[in-house]
């Protein structure tokens, strides 16, 4: 795999990042964050409401339990 270039949008992305995990080294690096969580069968914290994100339950099952019926209506 080739070396990744620094994300040009880190500052902007960081301003909108809802992650509350303080030592996270992926804040503002959305591509890295998504890759990290998908490798663990999770989703990034930014797709969860703040009260759920704070629990650090990033499971796909949790996402579906919250958004399942809403997401299906939008398809």
Secondary structure as GFF3:
##gff-version 3
##sequence-region A 1 75
A	DSSP	alpha_helix	10	16	.	.	.	ID=ss1
A	DSSP	alpha_helix	30	39	.	.	.	ID=ss2
A	DSSP	three_ten_helix	45	47	.	.	.	ID=ss3
A	DSSP	alpha_helix	50	53	.	.	.	ID=ss4
A	DSSP	alpha_helix	60	74	.	.	.	ID=ss5
###
